Amino acid sequence: MSALFGINEMRWRFDCFLCGNRWEEEHRHLEKHHFVFCEESKKEGRPMVDCYECKHHEIYTPIMGDMVGNRG
């Protein structure tokens, strides 16, 4: 519904350097513990997650997100 009003949700893009998997996550779907260098009560800074494709094969690859959307 926010797209109707021209508001882009904040999204993060993750690119796996190991397997080449690329995906986007909305800011609201990420948990506080994904954000590095932030206070416990806020989701600030940049998120770091493991590639879900590599993790499926028991390879843990931490990937820093790049912002592709902004707050409306």
C-alpha positions as CSV (number, residue, x, y, z in Angstrom):
1,M,0.0,0.0,0.0
2,S,2.9,2.4,0.6
3,A,3.9,2.0,-3.1
4,L,0.6,3.8,-3.9
5,F,1.8,6.9,-2.2
6,G,5.4,6.7,-3.7
7,I,7.0,5.7,-0.4
8,N,9.8,3.2,-0.7
9,E,10.4,0.9,2.3
10,M,14.0,0.7,3.5
11,R,15.5,-2.4,2.1
12,W,18.9,-4.0,2.3
13,R,20.6,-5.9,-0.5
14,F,22.9,-8.8,0.3
15,D,25.4,-10.2,-2.3
16,C,27.2,-13.5,-1.3
17,F,30.8,-13.4,-2.4
18,L,31.0,-17.2,-2.2
19,C,28.1,-18.6,-4.1
20,G,26.9,-15.4,-5.9
21,N,23.4,-15.5,-4.3
22,R,21.8,-12.1,-4.2
23,W,18.6,-11.1,-2.3
24,E,16.9,-8.2,-0.6
25,E,15.3,-7.9,2.8
26,E,13.0,-5.2,4.2
27,H,14.4,-3.4,7.2
28,R,11.4,-4.4,9.4
29,H,12.0,-8.1,8.7
30,L,15.5,-8.0,10.1
31,E,16.1,-8.6,13.8
32,K,18.1,-6.3,16.2
33,H,20.9,-8.8,16.5
34,H,21.6,-8.6,12.7
35,F,22.9,-5.0,13.1
36,V,26.5,-4.5,14.0
37,F,27.7,-1.6,16.2
38,C,24.3,-0.7,17.4
39,E,22.6,-0.2,20.8
40,E,20.5,-3.1,22.1
41,S,17.2,-1.1,21.8
42,K,17.6,0.2,18.2
43,K,18.2,-1.2,14.7
44,E,21.0,1.2,13.5
45,G,24.0,0.8,11.4
46,R,24.3,-1.9,8.7
47,P,23.0,-5.4,9.0
48,M,25.1,-8.5,8.7
49,V,23.6,-11.9,7.9
50,D,24.7,-15.3,6.7
51,C,23.9,-16.4,3.2
52,Y,21.0,-18.7,3.5
53,E,22.1,-20.8,0.5
54,C,25.6,-21.3,1.9
55,K,24.2,-21.9,5.4
56,H,22.1,-24.7,3.9
57,H,25.4,-26.4,3.0
58,E,26.8,-25.6,6.5
59,I,29.1,-22.9,5.2
60,Y,28.8,-19.7,7.2
61,T,29.5,-16.5,5.2
62,P,28.7,-13.2,7.0
63,I,27.5,-10.6,4.4
64,M,27.1,-6.9,5.1
65,G,24.0,-5.3,3.6
66,D,23.8,-2.4,1.3
67,M,20.8,0.0,1.5
68,V,18.7,0.0,-1.6
69,G,15.6,1.8,-0.3
70,N,14.9,4.6,2.1
71,R,12.5,5.5,4.8
72,G,9.3,7.1,3.6
